[in-house]
């Protein structure tokens, strides 16, 4: 069974919109942006989570309104929100 979380540190310094923890302890972080373009700073909280959790961090995804999917950094990608239903 997977568990779903919203991660927010004290005073909102770091926040991940959706955090999925699989039954085996793997983590997938998801950020949702209402922008057509995203850059590495938009994934900074996912990068922090990746660096803090090491091998448990399987993937980070920044969902956006643009048309293309592309890598942002190690284990973090940007993808159109439309990929959820296509």
Gaussian input, Z-matrix of N, CA and C with variables (Angstrom, degrees):
# hf/3-21g

backbone

0 1
 N
 C     1     B1
 C     2     B2     1     A1
 N     3     B3     2     A2     1     D1
 C     4     B4     3     A3     2     D2
 C     5     B5     4     A4     3     D3
 N     6     B6     5     A5     4     D4
 C     7     B7     6     A6     5     D5
 C     8     B8     7     A7     6     D6
 N     9     B9     8     A8     7     D7
 C    10    B10     9     A9     8     D8
 C    11    B11    10    A10     9     D9
 N    12    B12    11    A11    10    D10
 C    13    B13    12    A12    11    D11
 C    14    B14    13    A13    12    D12
 N    15    B15    14    A14    13    D13
 C    16    B16    15    A15    14    D14
 C    17    B17    16    A16    15    D15
 N    18    B18    17    A17    16    D16
 C    19    B19    18    A18    17    D17
 C    20    B20    19    A19    18    D18
 N    21    B21    20    A20    19    D19
 C    22    B22    21    A21    20    D20
 C    23    B23    22    A22    21    D21
 N    24    B24    23    A23    22    D22
 C    25    B25    24    A24    23    D23
 C    26    B26    25    A25    24    D24
 N    27    B27    26    A26    25    D25
 C    28    B28    27    A27    26    D26
 C    29    B29    28    A28    27    D27
 N    30    B30    29    A29    28    D28
 C    31    B31    30    A30    29    D29
 C    32    B32    31    A31    30    D30
 N    33    B33    32    A32    31    D31
 C    34    B34    33    A33    32    D32
 C    35    B35    34    A34    33    D33
 N    36    B36    35    A35    34    D34
 C    37    B37    36    A36    35    D35
 C    38    B38    37    A37    36    D36
 N    39    B39    38    A38    37    D37
 C    40    B40    39    A39    38    D38
 C    41    B41    40    A40    39    D39
 N    42    B42    41    A41    40    D40
 C    43    B43    42    A42    41    D41
 C    44    B44    43    A43    42    D42
 N    45    B45    44    A44    43    D43
 C    46    B46    45    A45    44    D44
 C    47    B47    46    A46    45    D45
 N    48    B48    47    A47    46    D46
 C    49    B49    48    A48    47    D47
 C    50    B50    49    A49    48    D48
 N    51    B51    50    A50    49    D49
 C    52    B52    51    A51    50    D50
 C    53    B53    52    A52    51    D51
 N    54    B54    53    A53    52    D52
 C    55    B55    54    A54    53    D53
 C    56    B56    55    A55    54    D54
 N    57    B57    56    A56    55    D55
 C    58    B58    57    A57    56    D56
 C    59    B59    58    A58    57    D57
 N    60    B60    59    A59    58    D58
 C    61    B61    60    A60    59    D59
 C    62    B62    61    A61    60    D60
 N    63    B63    62    A62    61    D61
 C    64    B64    63    A63    62    D62
 C    65    B65    64    A64    63    D63
 N    66    B66    65    A65    64    D64
 C    67    B67    66    A66    65    D65
 C    68    B68    67    A67    66    D66
 N    69    B69    68    A68    67    D67
 C    70    B70    69    A69    68    D68
 C    71    B71    70    A70    69    D69
 N    72    B72    71    A71    70    D70
 C    73    B73    72    A72    71    D71
 C    74    B74    73    A73    72    D72
 N    75    B75    74    A74    73    D73
 C    76    B76    75    A75    74    D74
 C    77    B77    76    A76    75    D75
 N    78    B78    77    A77    76    D76
 C    79    B79    78    A78    77    D77
 C    80    B80    79    A79    78    D78
 N    81    B81    80    A80    79    D79
 C    82    B82    81    A81    80    D80
 C    83    B83    82    A82    81    D81
 N    84    B84    83    A83    82    D82
 C    85    B85    84    A84    83    D83
 C    86    B86    85    A85    84    D84
 N    87    B87    86    A86    85    D85
 C    88    B88    87    A87    86    D86
 C    89    B89    88    A88    87    D87
 N    90    B90    89    A89    88    D88
 C    91    B91    90    A90    89    D89
 C    92    B92    91    A91    90    D90
 N    93    B93    92    A92    91    D91
 C    94    B94    93    A93    92    D92
 C    95    B95    94    A94    93    D93
 N    96    B96    95    A95    94    D94
 C    97    B97    96    A96    95    D95
 C    98    B98    97    A97    96    D96
 N    99    B99    98    A98    97    D97
 C   100   B100    99    A99    98    D98
 C   101   B101   100   A100    99    D99
 N   102   B102   101   A101   100   D100
 C   103   B103   102   A102   101   D101
 C   104   B104   103   A103   102   D102
 N   105   B105   104   A104   103   D103
 C   106   B106   105   A105   104   D104
 C   107   B107   106   A106   105   D105
 N   108   B108   107   A107   106   D106
 C   109   B109   108   A108   107   D107
 C   110   B110   109   A109   108   D108
 N   111   B111   110   A110   109   D109
 C   112   B112   111   A111   110   D110
 C   113   B113   112   A112   111   D111
 N   114   B114   113   A113   112   D112
 C   115   B115   114   A114   113   D113
 C   116   B116   115   A115   114   D114
 N   117   B117   116   A116   115   D115
 C   118   B118   117   A117   116   D116
 C   119   B119   118   A118   117   D117
 N   120   B120   119   A119   118   D118
 C   121   B121   120   A120   119   D119
 C   122   B122   121   A121   120   D120
 N   123   B123   122   A122   121   D121
 C   124   B124   123   A123   122   D122
 C   125   B125   124   A124   123   D123
 N   126   B126   125   A125   124   D124
 C   127   B127   126   A126   125   D125
 C   128   B128   127   A127   126   D126
 N   129   B129   128   A128   127   D127
 C   130   B130   129   A129   128   D128
 C   131   B131   130   A130   129   D129
 N   132   B132   131   A131   130   D130
 C   133   B133   132   A132   131   D131
 C   134   B134   133   A133   132   D132
 N   135   B135   134   A134   133   D133
 C   136   B136   135   A135   134   D134
 C   137   B137   136   A136   135   D135
 N   138   B138   137   A137   136   D136
 C   139   B139   138   A138   137   D137
 C   140   B140   139   A139   138   D138
 N   141   B141   140   A140   139   D139
 C   142   B142   141   A141   140   D140
 C   143   B143   142   A142   141   D141
 N   144   B144   143   A143   142   D142
 C   145   B145   144   A144   143   D143
 C   146   B146   145   A145   144   D144
 N   147   B147   146   A146   145   D145
 C   148   B148   147   A147   146   D146
 C   149   B149   148   A148   147   D147
 N   150   B150   149   A149   148   D148
 C   151   B151   150   A150   149   D149
 C   152   B152   151   A151   150   D150
 N   153   B153   152   A152   151   D151
 C   154   B154   153   A153   152   D152
 C   155   B155   154   A154   153   D153
 N   156   B156   155   A155   154   D154
 C   157   B157   156   A156   155   D155
 C   158   B158   157   A157   156   D156
 N   159   B159   158   A158   157   D157
 C   160   B160   159   A159   158   D158
 C   161   B161   160   A160   159   D159
 N   162   B162   161   A161   160   D160
 C   163   B163   162   A162   161   D161
 C   164   B164   163   A163   162   D162
 N   165   B165   164   A164   163   D163
 C   166   B166   165   A165   164   D164
 C   167   B167   166   A166   165   D165
 N   168   B168   167   A167   166   D166
 C   169   B169   168   A168   167   D167
 C   170   B170   169   A169   168   D168
 N   171   B171   170   A170   169   D169
 C   172   B172   171   A171   170   D170
 C   173   B173   172   A172   171   D171
 N   174   B174   173   A173   172   D172
 C   175   B175   174   A174   173   D173
 C   176   B176   175   A175   174   D174
 N   177   B177   176   A176   175   D175
 C   178   B178   177   A177   176   D176
 C   179   B179   178   A178   177   D177
 N   180   B180   179   A179   178   D178
 C   181   B181   180   A180   179   D179
 C   182   B182   181   A181   180   D180
 N   183   B183   182   A182   181   D181
 C   184   B184   183   A183   182   D182
 C   185   B185   184   A184   183   D183
 N   186   B186   185   A185   184   D184
 C   187   B187   186   A186   185   D185
 C   188   B188   187   A187   186   D186
 N   189   B189   188   A188   187   D187
 C   190   B190   189   A189   188   D188
 C   191   B191   190   A190   189   D189
 N   192   B192   191   A191   190   D190
 C   193   B193   192   A192   191   D191
 C   194   B194   193   A193   192   D192
 N   195   B195   194   A194   193   D193
 C   196   B196   195   A195   194   D194
 C   197   B197   196   A196   195   D195
 N   198   B198   197   A197   196   D196
 C   199   B199   198   A198   197   D197
 C   200   B200   199   A199   198   D198
 N   201   B201   200   A200   199   D199
 C   202   B202   201   A201   200   D200
 C   203   B203   202   A202   201   D201
 N   204   B204   203   A203   202   D202
 C   205   B205   204   A204   203   D203
 C   206   B206   205   A205   204   D204
 N   207   B207   206   A206   205   D205
 C   208   B208   207   A207   206   D206
 C   209   B209   208   A208   207   D207
 N   210   B210   209   A209   208   D208
 C   211   B211   210   A210   209   D209
 C   212   B212   211   A211   210   D210
 N   213   B213   212   A212   211   D211
 C   214   B214   213   A213   212   D212
 C   215   B215   214   A214   213   D213
 N   216   B216   215   A215   214   D214
 C   217   B217   216   A216   215   D215
 C   218   B218   217   A217   216   D216
 N   219   B219   218   A218   217   D217
 C   220   B220   219   A219   218   D218
 C   221   B221   220   A220   219   D219
 N   222   B222   221   A221   220   D220
 C   223   B223   222   A222   221   D221
 C   224   B224   223   A223   222   D222
 N   225   B225   224   A224   223   D223
 C   226   B226   225   A225   224   D224
 C   227   B227   226   A226   225   D225
 N   228   B228   227   A227   226   D226
 C   229   B229   228   A228   227   D227
 C   230   B230   229   A229   228   D228
 N   231   B231   230   A230   229   D229
 C   232   B232   231   A231   230   D230
 C   233   B233   232   A232   231   D231
 N   234   B234   233   A233   232   D232
 C   235   B235   234   A234   233   D233
 C   236   B236   235   A235   234   D234
 N   237   B237   236   A236   235   D235
 C   238   B238   237   A237   236   D236
 C   239   B239   238   A238   237   D237
 N   240   B240   239   A239   238   D238
 C   241   B241   240   A240   239   D239
 C   242   B242   241   A241   240   D240
 N   243   B243   242   A242   241   D241
 C   244   B244   243   A243   242   D242
 C   245   B245   244   A244   243   D243
 N   246   B246   245   A245   244   D244
 C   247   B247   246   A246   245   D245
 C   248   B248   247   A247   246   D246
 N   249   B249   248   A248   247   D247
 C   250   B250   249   A249   248   D248
 C   251   B251   250   A250   249   D249
 N   252   B252   251   A251   250   D250
 C   253   B253   252   A252   251   D251
 C   254   B254   253   A253   252   D252
 N   255   B255   254   A254   253   D253
 C   256   B256   255   A255   254   D254
 C   257   B257   256   A256   255   D255

   B1=1.4432
   B2=1.5223
   B3=1.3092
   B4=1.4606
   B5=1.5202
   B6=1.3207
   B7=1.4606
   B8=1.5175
   B9=1.3264
   B10=1.4574
   B11=1.5203
   B12=1.3231
   B13=1.4582
   B14=1.5210
   B15=1.3129
   B16=1.4633
   B17=1.5168
   B18=1.3246
   B19=1.4635
   B20=1.5206
   B21=1.3208
   B22=1.4606
   B23=1.5124
   B24=1.3289
   B25=1.4621
   B26=1.5203
   B27=1.3195
   B28=1.4657
   B29=1.5147
   B30=1.3078
   B31=1.4595
   B32=1.5273
   B33=1.3116
   B34=1.4559
   B35=1.5162
   B36=1.3258
   B37=1.4706
   B38=1.5121
   B39=1.3074
   B40=1.4683
   B41=1.5163
   B42=1.3248
   B43=1.4529
   B44=1.5248
   B45=1.3166
   B46=1.4604
   B47=1.5233
   B48=1.3321
   B49=1.4648
   B50=1.5185
   B51=1.3099
   B52=1.4599
   B53=1.5208
   B54=1.3138
   B55=1.4551
   B56=1.5253
   B57=1.3075
   B58=1.4616
   B59=1.5156
   B60=1.3208
   B61=1.4639
   B62=1.5249
   B63=1.3300
   B64=1.4602
   B65=1.5228
   B66=1.3161
   B67=1.4639
   B68=1.5248
   B69=1.3389
   B70=1.4658
   B71=1.5304
   B72=1.3490
   B73=1.4599
   B74=1.5125
   B75=1.3168
   B76=1.4677
   B77=1.5191
   B78=1.3372
   B79=1.4560
   B80=1.5196
   B81=1.3230
   B82=1.4591
   B83=1.5236
   B84=1.3328
   B85=1.4545
   B86=1.5141
   B87=1.3240
   B88=1.4568
   B89=1.5234
   B90=1.3212
   B91=1.4603
   B92=1.5231
   B93=1.3146
   B94=1.4569
   B95=1.5263
   B96=1.3242
   B97=1.4621
   B98=1.5225
   B99=1.3145
   B100=1.4648
   B101=1.5248
   B102=1.3072
   B103=1.4604
   B104=1.5194
   B105=1.3139
   B106=1.4674
   B107=1.5188
   B108=1.3098
   B109=1.4601
   B110=1.5182
   B111=1.3271
   B112=1.4581
   B113=1.5179
   B114=1.3157
   B115=1.4595
   B116=1.5237
   B117=1.3059
   B118=1.4630
   B119=1.5388
   B120=1.3400
   B121=1.4662
   B122=1.5326
   B123=1.3257
   B124=1.4660
   B125=1.5224
   B126=1.3236
   B127=1.4663
   B128=1.5273
   B129=1.3186
   B130=1.4682
   B131=1.5273
   B132=1.3225
   B133=1.4610
   B134=1.5291
   B135=1.3293
   B136=1.4663
   B137=1.5267
   B138=1.3325
   B139=1.4666
   B140=1.5279
   B141=1.3243
   B142=1.4659
   B143=1.5231
   B144=1.3416
   B145=1.4644
   B146=1.5279
   B147=1.3296
   B148=1.4648
   B149=1.5251
   B150=1.3138
   B151=1.4656
   B152=1.5211
   B153=1.2971
   B154=1.4683
   B155=1.5258
   B156=1.3479
   B157=1.4666
   B158=1.5301
   B159=1.3211
   B160=1.4686
   B161=1.5132
   B162=1.3266
   B163=1.4631
   B164=1.5316
   B165=1.3137
   B166=1.4663
   B167=1.5274
   B168=1.3331
   B169=1.4605
   B170=1.5229
   B171=1.3316
   B172=1.4586
   B173=1.5152
   B174=1.3408
   B175=1.4616
   B176=1.5138
   B177=1.3204
   B178=1.4536
   B179=1.5136
   B180=1.3200
   B181=1.4559
   B182=1.5248
   B183=1.3254
   B184=1.4574
   B185=1.5250
   B186=1.3149
   B187=1.4622
   B188=1.5258
   B189=1.3351
   B190=1.4621
   B191=1.5253
   B192=1.3245
   B193=1.4594
   B194=1.5212
   B195=1.3070
   B196=1.4657
   B197=1.5180
   B198=1.3497
   B199=1.4595
   B200=1.5333
   B201=1.3234
   B202=1.4659
   B203=1.5277
   B204=1.3270
   B205=1.4702
   B206=1.5241
   B207=1.3245
   B208=1.4585
   B209=1.5276
   B210=1.3332
   B211=1.4701
   B212=1.5231
   B213=1.3133
   B214=1.4681
   B215=1.5190
   B216=1.3177
   B217=1.4627
   B218=1.5246
   B219=1.3139
   B220=1.4614
   B221=1.5250
   B222=1.3261
   B223=1.4606
   B224=1.5259
   B225=1.3326
   B226=1.4639
   B227=1.5180
   B228=1.3352
   B229=1.4653
   B230=1.5249
   B231=1.3172
   B232=1.4552
   B233=1.5185
   B234=1.3291
   B235=1.4625
   B236=1.5265
   B237=1.3275
   B238=1.4681
   B239=1.5246
   B240=1.3051
   B241=1.4628
   B242=1.5213
   B243=1.3240
   B244=1.4683
   B245=1.5349
   B246=1.3199
   B247=1.4616
   B248=1.5307
   B249=1.3099
   B250=1.4558
   B251=1.5236
   B252=1.3204
   B253=1.4678
   B254=1.5144
   B255=1.3152
   B256=1.4759
   B257=1.5174
   A1=109.53
   A2=116.91
   A3=122.16
   A4=110.05
   A5=115.39
   A6=121.39
   A7=108.77
   A8=117.37
   A9=123.21
   A10=109.55
   A11=115.37
   A12=121.39
   A13=109.94
   A14=114.77
   A15=123.08
   A16=104.01
   A17=117.16
   A18=120.92
   A19=109.59
   A20=115.50
   A21=120.61
   A22=108.14
   A23=115.41
   A24=120.42
   A25=110.53
   A26=114.38
   A27=120.96
   A28=111.16
   A29=116.07
   A30=123.69
   A31=112.56
   A32=118.33
   A33=122.43
   A34=115.97
   A35=117.39
   A36=119.14
   A37=111.96
   A38=117.27
   A39=122.19
   A40=107.99
   A41=114.68
   A42=119.32
   A43=109.23
   A44=116.13
   A45=122.91
   A46=105.94
   A47=116.07
   A48=120.61
   A49=112.73
   A50=117.00
   A51=120.87
   A52=108.74
   A53=116.12
   A54=122.39
   A55=107.87
   A56=116.00
   A57=121.83
   A58=107.85
   A59=116.10
   A60=121.71
   A61=107.18
   A62=115.99
   A63=120.11
   A64=110.21
   A65=115.92
   A66=121.12
   A67=111.57
   A68=116.51
   A69=120.27
   A70=112.75
   A71=117.27
   A72=120.03
   A73=115.21
   A74=118.10
   A75=121.23
   A76=109.67
   A77=116.40
   A78=122.06
   A79=111.44
   A80=115.62
   A81=122.74
   A82=105.82
   A83=116.27
   A84=120.90
   A85=110.41
   A86=116.06
   A87=121.09
   A88=109.45
   A89=115.25
   A90=122.72
   A91=107.21
   A92=117.42
   A93=121.96
   A94=107.68
   A95=115.44
   A96=121.46
   A97=109.25
   A98=117.11
   A99=122.25
   A100=109.50
   A101=116.81
   A102=122.24
   A103=109.39
   A104=115.91
   A105=120.77
   A106=111.62
   A107=117.47
   A108=121.12
   A109=108.72
   A110=115.67
   A111=121.03
   A112=108.66
   A113=115.44
   A114=122.22
   A115=109.04
   A116=116.35
   A117=121.70
   A118=113.12
   A119=119.72
   A120=118.12
   A121=113.72
   A122=117.87
   A123=120.59
   A124=112.05
   A125=116.67
   A126=122.02
   A127=111.84
   A128=117.75
   A129=120.23
   A130=113.11
   A131=117.96
   A132=119.22
   A133=111.28
   A134=116.65
   A135=119.49
   A136=110.19
   A137=117.22
   A138=120.81
   A139=110.57
   A140=116.78
   A141=120.54
   A142=110.05
   A143=116.98
   A144=120.81
   A145=110.85
   A146=116.99
   A147=121.66
   A148=110.80
   A149=116.31
   A150=120.46
   A151=111.64
   A152=116.91
   A153=120.88
   A154=112.72
   A155=117.72
   A156=120.52
   A157=113.48
   A158=118.05
   A159=121.55
   A160=114.25
   A161=115.76
   A162=121.58
   A163=113.43
   A164=118.19
   A165=119.81
   A166=110.70
   A167=116.85
   A168=121.63
   A169=108.48
   A170=116.18
   A171=121.75
   A172=111.88
   A173=116.87
   A174=119.98
   A175=110.63
   A176=113.95
   A177=122.34
   A178=107.61
   A179=116.04
   A180=121.06
   A181=108.42
   A182=115.41
   A183=121.06
   A184=106.58
   A185=116.66
   A186=120.96
   A187=108.57
   A188=116.58
   A189=121.90
   A190=109.64
   A191=116.74
   A192=120.82
   A193=113.66
   A194=117.84
   A195=121.26
   A196=112.52
   A197=117.20
   A198=121.26
   A199=115.77
   A200=118.94
   A201=119.62
   A202=113.51
   A203=114.29
   A204=121.91
   A205=107.83
   A206=116.37
   A207=120.42
   A208=109.60
   A209=116.45
   A210=119.58
   A211=110.63
   A212=115.20
   A213=120.38
   A214=109.77
   A215=116.45
   A216=121.54
   A217=107.73
   A218=116.47
   A219=121.48
   A220=111.72
   A221=116.82
   A222=124.81
   A223=114.70
   A224=117.18
   A225=121.41
   A226=109.09
   A227=115.72
   A228=121.45
   A229=109.85
   A230=114.69
   A231=121.97
   A232=106.66
   A233=116.89
   A234=120.50
   A235=109.58
   A236=116.40
   A237=119.16
   A238=110.33
   A239=116.32
   A240=120.18
   A241=110.29
   A242=117.59
   A243=121.18
   A244=112.67
   A245=118.30
   A246=120.23
   A247=111.27
   A248=117.70
   A249=120.60
   A250=112.33
   A251=117.69
   A252=119.83
   A253=113.44
   A254=118.79
   A255=118.66
   A256=111.79
   D1=131.98
   D2=176.25
   D3=-90.79
   D4=150.99
   D5=177.96
   D6=-115.73
   D7=144.05
   D8=178.84
   D9=-112.51
   D10=136.83
   D11=-179.79
   D12=-136.36
   D13=162.17
   D14=163.86
   D15=-115.57
   D16=126.41
   D17=-176.87
   D18=-104.87
   D19=123.87
   D20=176.10
   D21=-142.80
   D22=120.62
   D23=176.95
   D24=-78.26
   D25=168.10
   D26=176.85
   D27=-47.89
   D28=135.89
   D29=176.33
   D30=59.17
   D31=17.42
   D32=174.05
   D33=68.11
   D34=21.31
   D35=-179.68
   D36=-61.33
   D37=-37.40
   D38=178.82
   D39=-135.27
   D40=138.92
   D41=-177.46
   D42=-150.34
   D43=136.11
   D44=174.20
   D45=-122.05
   D46=123.96
   D47=-173.52
   D48=-59.24
   D49=-45.14
   D50=-179.49
   D51=-141.19
   D52=128.61
   D53=177.97
   D54=-121.88
   D55=121.59
   D56=179.01
   D57=-105.30
   D58=126.88
   D59=174.56
   D60=-113.67
   D61=118.20
   D62=-178.48
   D63=-77.65
   D64=168.67
   D65=179.58
   D66=-59.41
   D67=-28.13
   D68=-179.86
   D69=-88.97
   D70=4.47
   D71=176.71
   D72=90.43
   D73=4.54
   D74=177.58
   D75=-76.86
   D76=149.17
   D77=-177.21
   D78=-117.25
   D79=138.44
   D80=174.04
   D81=-129.45
   D82=122.65
   D83=179.89
   D84=-105.80
   D85=141.46
   D86=-179.86
   D87=-131.10
   D88=128.99
   D89=172.95
   D90=-112.84
   D91=143.40
   D92=178.44
   D93=-119.51
   D94=123.83
   D95=-179.13
   D96=-120.27
   D97=139.06
   D98=178.38
   D99=-93.30
   D100=44.80
   D101=-178.75
   D102=-129.81
   D103=151.47
   D104=179.42
   D105=-82.35
   D106=-19.25
   D107=177.56
   D108=-127.15
   D109=140.69
   D110=175.62
   D111=-131.90
   D112=154.45
   D113=-179.93
   D114=-133.06
   D115=177.45
   D116=-178.60
   D117=-53.20
   D118=-40.92
   D119=178.10
   D120=-59.29
   D121=-26.92
   D122=177.07
   D123=-68.78
   D124=-18.18
   D125=-179.27
   D126=-106.66
   D127=13.05
   D128=-173.35
   D129=-61.25
   D130=-34.53
   D131=179.57
   D132=-74.63
   D133=-32.23
   D134=173.83
   D135=-67.53
   D136=-40.37
   D137=177.77
   D138=-63.25
   D139=-40.41
   D140=176.48
   D141=-61.03
   D142=-45.84
   D143=179.46
   D144=-61.81
   D145=-43.71
   D146=177.96
   D147=-58.70
   D148=-47.37
   D149=-177.90
   D150=-67.43
   D151=-32.26
   D152=-178.56
   D153=-78.81
   D154=-32.25
   D155=-173.59
   D156=-104.38
   D157=-6.52
   D158=174.45
   D159=60.81
   D160=-129.92
   D161=-174.81
   D162=-67.79
   D163=-17.61
   D164=177.42
   D165=-67.65
   D166=-26.85
   D167=179.64
   D168=-77.05
   D169=110.46
   D170=-177.91
   D171=-88.49
   D172=-43.98
   D173=-176.94
   D174=-160.00
   D175=152.38
   D176=170.86
   D177=-126.71
   D178=139.14
   D179=-178.51
   D180=-131.86
   D181=128.83
   D182=172.97
   D183=-105.87
   D184=108.20
   D185=178.31
   D186=-83.22
   D187=136.46
   D188=-177.30
   D189=-142.26
   D190=173.47
   D191=-177.25
   D192=-92.70
   D193=0.40
   D194=179.41
   D195=-75.88
   D196=178.40
   D197=-173.14
   D198=-92.72
   D199=-10.95
   D200=-169.97
   D201=-121.57
   D202=149.00
   D203=170.80
   D204=-99.42
   D205=144.13
   D206=179.78
   D207=-161.73
   D208=154.38
   D209=177.50
   D210=-73.62
   D211=144.24
   D212=174.78
   D213=-105.80
   D214=-47.04
   D215=177.33
   D216=-162.26
   D217=-173.16
   D218=-178.26
   D219=-52.89
   D220=116.90
   D221=177.24
   D222=66.31
   D223=14.13
   D224=177.59
   D225=-126.91
   D226=127.78
   D227=179.36
   D228=-126.58
   D229=158.30
   D230=170.05
   D231=-104.65
   D232=140.65
   D233=-179.40
   D234=-146.76
   D235=143.76
   D236=176.54
   D237=-61.99
   D238=141.66
   D239=177.79
   D240=-60.01
   D241=-26.07
   D242=179.32
   D243=-64.35
   D244=-16.23
   D245=177.74
   D246=-66.57
   D247=-16.49
   D248=178.68
   D249=-67.40
   D250=-27.36
   D251=-178.21
   D252=-124.02
   D253=8.67
   D254=177.22
   D255=-106.36

